[in-house]
Amino acid sequence: MNATLDSISSQAFVLPAEQRMRLALALMESVETDSPVAAGEAWTAEISHRIADYDAGSVKGVPAAEVFRKLREIAPDR
Protein backbone atom coordinates (compact mmCIF):
# COMPACT_ATOMS: atom_id res chain seq x y z
CA MET A 1 0.00 0.00 0.00
CA ASN A 2 1.13 3.54 -0.58
CA ALA A 3 1.43 6.11 2.22
CA THR A 4 -1.94 7.73 1.56
CA LEU A 5 -3.77 4.40 1.51
CA ASP A 6 -1.95 3.30 4.68
CA SER A 7 -2.97 6.51 6.41
CA ILE A 8 -6.61 6.25 5.35
CA SER A 9 -6.74 2.56 6.29
CA SER A 10 -5.29 3.25 9.74
CA GLN A 11 -7.92 5.92 10.32
CA ALA A 12 -10.73 3.70 9.05
CA PHE A 13 -9.81 0.75 11.25
CA VAL A 14 -10.38 2.78 14.42
CA LEU A 15 -13.92 3.77 13.43
CA PRO A 16 -16.83 2.06 15.21
CA ALA A 17 -18.08 -1.08 13.43
CA GLU A 18 -21.23 0.62 12.11
CA GLN A 19 -19.20 3.38 10.45
CA ARG A 20 -16.68 0.89 9.03
CA MET A 21 -19.55 -1.08 7.45
CA ARG A 22 -21.04 2.09 5.95
CA LEU A 23 -17.62 3.08 4.60
CA ALA A 24 -17.06 -0.40 3.14
CA LEU A 25 -20.44 -0.33 1.44
CA ALA A 26 -19.82 3.14 0.03
CA LEU A 27 -16.43 2.07 -1.31
CA MET A 28 -17.85 -1.09 -2.89
CA GLU A 29 -20.70 0.82 -4.50
CA SER A 30 -18.22 3.33 -5.91
CA VAL A 31 -16.49 0.64 -7.98
CA GLU A 32 -19.35 -1.70 -8.87
CA THR A 33 -19.73 -2.06 -12.58
CA ASP A 34 -23.00 -4.00 -12.74
CA SER A 35 -26.23 -2.09 -12.90
CA PRO A 36 -29.13 -3.21 -10.71
CA VAL A 37 -30.79 -4.58 -13.86
CA ALA A 38 -27.70 -6.66 -14.71
CA ALA A 39 -27.54 -7.94 -11.14
CA GLY A 40 -31.20 -8.91 -11.28
CA GLU A 41 -30.64 -10.71 -14.56
CA ALA A 42 -27.66 -12.54 -13.08
CA TRP A 43 -29.75 -13.67 -10.10
CA THR A 44 -32.54 -14.83 -12.41
CA ALA A 45 -30.04 -16.90 -14.39
CA GLU A 46 -28.53 -18.36 -11.21
CA ILE A 47 -31.95 -19.30 -9.85
CA SER A 48 -32.90 -20.94 -13.15
CA HIS A 49 -29.62 -22.89 -13.12
CA ARG A 50 -30.20 -24.10 -9.56
CA ILE A 51 -33.77 -25.16 -10.31
CA ALA A 52 -32.60 -27.05 -13.39
CA ASP A 53 -29.91 -28.83 -11.32
CA TYR A 54 -32.51 -29.78 -8.70
CA ASP A 55 -34.99 -30.98 -11.33
CA ALA A 56 -32.25 -33.04 -13.01
CA GLY A 57 -31.43 -34.70 -9.69
CA SER A 58 -27.83 -33.53 -9.65
CA VAL A 59 -28.37 -31.78 -6.30
CA LYS A 60 -30.66 -32.62 -3.41
CA GLY A 61 -32.60 -30.38 -1.11
CA VAL A 62 -31.94 -30.05 2.61
CA PRO A 63 -34.93 -29.95 4.95
CA ALA A 64 -35.40 -26.54 6.56
CA ALA A 65 -35.35 -28.07 10.05
CA GLU A 66 -31.84 -29.41 9.40
CA VAL A 67 -30.65 -26.06 8.02
CA PHE A 68 -31.97 -24.18 11.06
CA ARG A 69 -30.48 -26.76 13.45
CA LYS A 70 -27.05 -26.29 11.85
CA LEU A 71 -27.43 -22.51 11.97
CA ARG A 72 -28.23 -22.67 15.69
CA GLU A 73 -25.03 -24.71 16.21
CA ILE A 74 -22.97 -22.15 14.31
CA ALA A 75 -24.58 -19.01 15.70
CA PRO A 76 -26.64 -19.91 18.80
CA ASP A 77 -27.21 -16.28 19.83
CA ARG A 78 -28.77 -15.21 16.55
Buried (B, 14 or more C-beta within 10 A) or exposed (E): EEEEEEEEEEEEEEEEEEEEEEEEEEEEEEEEEEEEEEEEEEEEEEEEEEEEEEEEEEEEEEEEEEEEEEEEEEEEEE
